[in-house]
Amino acid sequence: MTDPTKQTVPRTAAADTEIQGSKRKPSTRHLGRTRSGSFIAAFGCLIIAFDGYDISAYGTTVPAMLDYAPWNASAAALGLVGSLTLVGMLAGSLICGFATDRLGRKIMLILTIGWFSVCMIGCAVAPTLAVFGVFRFLAGMGLGGVLPIVVAFVIEFAPPRRRNTFNGFVHIGFPLGTIAASMVGISVLGSLGFRPMYAFAALPLLLLPVAWFVLPESAAFLASKGRVREAAEVAARFRLELPSSDQPHQARPAAGRIRTLLDRGLLPKLVLFGLCGAFVQLIIYGLNTWLPQLMRQAGYPSTSALTLLATLSAGAVVGGITFGFVADRWGPRTVTCLAFTLGAIALAILSAQPPAALAFVAAALAGAGSNGTANVLYGYVGTWAPAQIRASALGSFISLARIGGIVAPMSVGWIIAAGLPTRWNFLALLVPAVLGVVVTLALPRTRTAQTHV
C-alpha cells in the first residue's frame, strides 16, 4: 500500500534541485537569460511562419510557373510536385518525431531548420522542373520534421492550464507566413519571377545561432531520459513544475515507443486524430495551393486573387488565436467540431461564386475554420500524449494528417485539368469538412491522457 504521508509532499523543481545538487547548486548559465516559456513560443511561431510561407509561396508561384516557357509545366504536373512536397513532410514528421524523443528537442530543431533552409536554396536555383521537384521533396522532409518538434517543445514550456493558448499562438505563425508569401509575391513576381520567392525561405539559417546558444533542452525530455539533475536546472530556470520521473529512464528505441502506443491502447485514438488531421490538411493545402488560380478562373484579377489568399491567411491568424484560447476553457473536442463547421459553411459560400465582398468574408472564415481546427488538433494531441512519447505521437499524427495534404494538390489539379466548373473544387473540399465533424465526435472527451507534463 502506498504510504499516505508521501502523497502530501509536492515535488518541486527547487526541492529536486537541492536533493540532486549534493554539495553545489546546479549551473544554469548555459540556458541563457530566458525565464519564460513565452520566448520558446515566440521562437516556435517564427519557425512555423516559414512552414506557412512555403506552402503559400508554392500556391502563389503556380501561375508564374505555368507561364514559364522553359519548363512547359502543366497544372497536373505542378499538382504532383505539390504533393511530392507533402510526401516529404509525411516522411519527415514520422522520422523526426521518433528521433526527437530519442535525441532531444533542441538538436533536432536545429537540424531540421538547417535542412529545409538549404533545400529551399536548391529550389530557387533549380534548372528544370524535375530538379525543382526533388528539392521540394527534400525541403518537405525538413519542414515536416519541424512541426512535431515545435509543438512538443512549446507544450512542455507552457503553463499547464494555457497549453492550447500557447499552441494557438505558435500556429498563428503559419498564416502569418502565408500572408508574407502573398505580399512578397505581389512585390516580386511581376518583375523578378518566381525564384526569389524560394530564396527568401532560406532566411531561417540566420536563426540557427539563436537556437544553439539560447534555447534550452526540454525538462520533460530530460526527465524522461533519467537526466533528473539537468531537468531540475531547466525547471528551476523557467519556473516549471519538475516533470514526474517515476517512469523507467532507459532510452527507448523507435520500436519501444510504438509498443508503448500499443500497450497503452492509445493507437486507435491516434488514428482517429490522424483522420481529423487528414481532413483539415486536405482543406488547408487545397486552398493554399490553388486558391489564386481558382479565383483567376472565376474571373477575379490576379492581384485580387492573391489578396484573397492573404485574406484566407488573416482569417487563419484570428481563428488560430481564438480557437486556442477557447479550447483551454471549453475543451478541444467541442472547439474542433465548431471550427470544422465554420470551415464547411465558408466553403459552401465560395462554391456559389459570390460577389467579391462576400468572397473575401468567406475566405477569411475558411482560413479561421481550417487553420483553427488544425491548431486545436496539434495541441489536443500534444497534451493527450504521455511526455516520453509525445514527439513520437505528434510525428505519427502529423504523418497521418499529411495524407490529406498529399491528396489535395493533386485532386484539385485534376479537377482544374478536367475543365470542370470552379465550384466543384470548393464542393470537393466541403466533403472532408463535414466528415471531420463526424469523426471528431469519436475523439476522447478528456483533454489529456495524463496529468503530468
N, C-alpha and C positions, 0 to 999 in steps of 0.2 A: 504493500500500500504506500502511496506517496505521502511523504512527510508534510503535513499541512503547514508547518512553520516555514518551510522553504517557499511556499507559494505566496507568502505575504511580503517577500523581499523582491522588489522590482529590480531587474537588471538594467543598468545604465551604462552609457559609454564611459563615464568617469570612473565608475566602480571597476569595470573590467580593465580599464587602462591602468588603474592603481594596482590591481591584482597581478596583471601580466607584466607590469613595468619593473617589478622587483626593486632594484636599487636606483633606478633613474626614470625620469619621465620620458615618455615617447616623443621623439622628434617629429615636428610637423612642417619643418621648413621646406621640404620638397613638395608640399601641397600648394605653395603659393599663398596669396593673400585672400583668396576667395573663401568666404564663410557661409555662403548661401547657395542653396540649390537653384536659385534664380539664374545664376551665371551659367550653370550647366544647361538649364532650359533655353537660355538665350543663345548659347553656342549651338545647341541642337537645332534650334529654329533656323539659324543661319545656314547650317549644313542641309537641312531638309529643303530650304529655299532653292538650292541648286537641283534637287530632285524635281521640284515643280518647274524650275526653269528648263530643265532638259526636255521634259515631255511637251511643254508648251512651245519650246523652240522648234521641236520637230514639227508640230502641227502648224506653227507659223511659217516654217520654211517649205512645207509641202507644195504650195502653189508655185513658189520660185523654182523648186527642183523639177516640177512638172514642165516648166517653161525653159529649163536649162538644156539647150540643144545638145551639148556634148554627151549627156547621159541618156537622152531619149527615154526618160523614165515614164512608166505608166502608173495609173492610180493603184492598180493591183500590186505592182512591184514595190511601190512605196508603202503600201499597206503591209506587205510581207516584211519589209525592213523594220517597220514599226513594231511588228510582232516579234521579230528576232530580238529587238531590244528587251522586250518583256520576257522572252525566254531566258536571256542573260540575267535579268533581275530575279526570275524564279530560282535559277541555279544559285545565284549569289546570296539570296536570302536564306536558302536552306543550308548552304555550306558555311556561311559566315555566322549564322545563328548558332550552330553546334560548335564552331570554332571559338566563338565569343564566350560560351560557358566554360570552355577549357582554357583559353589563353588570356582572357580578360577583356573588359570593355574598352579600355583606353588604347591598347596596342592595336586591336582590330579596327577601331575607328580611324586611327592614323593610317593604317594600311589601305583601308577601303577609300578614304578620301584621296590619297595619292594615286591609287589605281585609276579611279574614274576620271580624275583630272587629266592625267597623261593621255588616256584614251580619247578624251574629247579633243585634245590637240590633234590626234590622229584623224578624227572625223573632219576637222577643219581643213586638213591638207590632203584628204583622200582624193586620188586622181580619177577613180571610177566609182560607180555605184556599188559594185561588188566589194571593193575595199572599204567604202563607207559603211556598208552593212556589217562587215566583220568588226570594225571599230565600234559600231553601235552595239553589237552583241557584247563585246568586251567591256564597254562602258556600263552597259546594263548590269553586268555582274558586280561591278563596284558599287553602283547606285543601289542595287538590290540588297547588298550587304549592309549598307549604312543604316537602313530603316530599323531593323530589329535591334541593332546596337544602340542607336539613339533612344528608342523607346525604353529599352531596359535601363539604360543609363539614367534617363530623366526620372523615371518612376522610382528608382532606388535613391534618388536625392530629393524627391518631393515630399512635403508633409503628407502623412498618411490620408488625411481627410481631403486633400486637394490634388490627388494624383490625376484625376480626369481633367481638372482645370489646367494643371501644368502640361499635361499631354495635349490638350486642346491648343494651348498657347504655342507649343513646339510646332504643331502641324499647321499653324497659320503660315509657317514658312513656305509650305507647298504652294498655296495660291498666291502668296507674295512673289514667289519665284515665277509663276506663270504670268503675273502682271508685268514683272520686269522683262520677261521674254517678249511680251506683246509690245512694250514700249521700245525695247531695243530693235525689234523687228520693224516697227514703224519708222525708226530713225535710219536704219542701215540697209534694209532690203532693197530699196529702190536704187541706191547709189553704189553700194558695195557688194550686193549679192548675199547669198545665204551663209558663206563660210565664216565671216566674223561672228555669227550667232553661236557657233560651236567653239570658237577660240575663247570667247568670253567665259565659257563654262569651266575653263581651267583655272580661274581665279582662286578656288579653294586651296590650291597649292600654297598660297600665302598664309593660310590658317594653320598649317602644319606646326610651325614653331609654337603657336599658342597651345595647340593640343598637347604637344610634348612637354612643355615647361609648366603649364598652368593647370591642366585637367588632372584630377586625382583618379585613382582607381576606385571602383565601387566598393563600399564597405560590405554590401550584401555578397558580392562576388568573393571578396577576400575571406569573409566568414565561412562561406560555403566550401572553401578550399582548406579550411583549418588554419588560416593565417590570422588568428584572432587578434594578436597584438597590432598588426597593421590595420585591421578592420577597426579596432578601437581608436587608433590615431585619426583615421578618416572621420569616424563618427563623432569624435570629440571636436575635430576641426570644424565640421559642418553642423554641429549641434543636432545630431541624429540619434535616435534610439539604436543601441547596438543590436544588429540582427541576431536572431536566435542561432546558436551554434551547437544545438543538441543533435544535429544530423551528422552522419558519418562524413569525414572530411577528405577521404581519399578522392583523388582525381578520377572522374568518370569518363570513359571513352564514349564516343557517339552512340555506340550500341547500348551502353548502360543507360544513357539518357532516354533512348527510345523505350527501353524496358521500364523505366520509371513512368513514362507516359502510359504504358500499357498496364502496369501493375496498379497504378492509382485509378484506373478507369477514366482517365482524362481524355484519351484519344477520341472516343465518339463525340464528345463535346467539342474537341478541337476541330473535327471535321465539319461540324455544324457552323462553327465560327468561320472556317475556311469557305464554306458555301456562301455565307453572307458577304464575306470579303470579296469573293469572285464576282458576285452580282454587282457590288458597288464599284469595283475596279473596271468592270465592263462599261459602266456608265461613264466613269471619270475619263478613262482613256479613249472611249469612243468620242466623247465631246471634245476633249482637249486636242485630239489628233485631227479631227475632221470638221469641227465647227466652222472655222473660217471658210473652208471650201464649200461646205453645205450652204452657208449663208450667201456666198457668192452665187451659187447655183439658184438660190431662191430670189436673186435679183438685187441683193444688197451690194453697194460698192465695196471694194477691197478694204478701204480704211474702216468702214463701218463694221465689216466682218471681223477685223482684228479688234476693234473696240468692243464688240460683243464678247470676244474671248476674254478681254480684260474685265468686263462686267461679270462674266462667269466666275472669274478668279476673285473679284471683290466680294461677291456673294459667298464664296467659299471661306474667305477670311472671317466674315461676320458669323457664318454658320459654325466654323470651327471653334471660335471662342465661346459662342453662346451655348452650343450643344455640350461642349466640355464642361462648362460651368454648371449647366442644368443636370448633367449626368451625375455629378457629385451629390445632388440633392434628391433627384427622382430615381436614380438608378440607371445604369447604361442600357438595360434591355428596353425599358419604356422609351428612352430617348432615341435609340436606334430605330424603333418602329416609327416614331414621329418623323425622323429625318428621311427614312425611305419613302414615307407617304408624301412628304413635301416634294421630294425629287420626282415622284411619279406625276404629281399634279403639274409641275413645271414642264415636264416632257410632253404631257398631253397638250399643253398650251402651245408649245413650239411646233408640234406636229400639225397644228391647224394653220400654220404660216400666218401669224397675227400681224397687225401693223407694227411698225418699228418700235414705238414706245412700249407696247406690251411685250414685244420680243425681248427687249432689254430687261424688263421686270422678270420675265420667265427665265432668262439666262442667269440672273442673279439668284433666283430661287433654286434653279437646278444646281448651281455651284454650292449654295448653302446646304441643300439636301444631300448631295452626293459626297462632298468632302466632309460635311458634318457627320455623316454616317461612318465614313472611313476613320475619322479621328476618334470617334467614340469606340469603335471596334478595336483599334490599337490599344487604347487604354484599358478597355474591358479585358482583353486577353492578357495584357501585361500585369494587371492587378489580380487576375484569376489564377495565373500560373505560379507554382512554387518558385522561390528565388533560385534554387540550384539548377533549374531547367528553364528559367524564364526566357533567356535569349533563344534557346532551342525551340521552345514552344512558339515564340513570336516569329522566328525564322520559318518554322513549319507552317504556321498560319498564313504568313505573308506569301510563302511559295504557293500555297493553295489558292490564295486570293489572286495571285498574278495570272492564273489561268484565265480569269475573266479579262484581264488586261491584254493577254496574248490574243484572245479571240476577237476583241473589239476592233482593233485597227483593220484586221483582215476582213471581218464581217461587213463593216461599213464600207470599206473599199470595194468589196464585191457588189454591194447594193448600188454604189455610185457607178461602177463599171457596167452594171446591167442596165443602166439608164432608167431605173425606177424613180418615181416621184420622190422629192426630197422628204416628204412627210413619213415615208416608210422607214427612213433611218431613225427618226425620233420614236416611231412606234416600236421599232425593234429594240431600242434602249429602254422603252417603257416596261417591257415584259420583265426584265430582271429586277426592276424596282418593286413591282408587285410581288414577285416571288420572294424578294428579300424580306418583306413584311411577314410573310407566312413562315419562313424559316426562323426569323428572329424570335417568334413566339415559342420555339422549341429550345431556345438557349437557356442556360441556368439562370434562375432568378437571383442567386447570390452574386454579390459584386466581386468576390474573390474566393479562391479555393482555400486560402489560408489567411490568417490574420496578421502574421508577421511578414516582414519585408521579404 
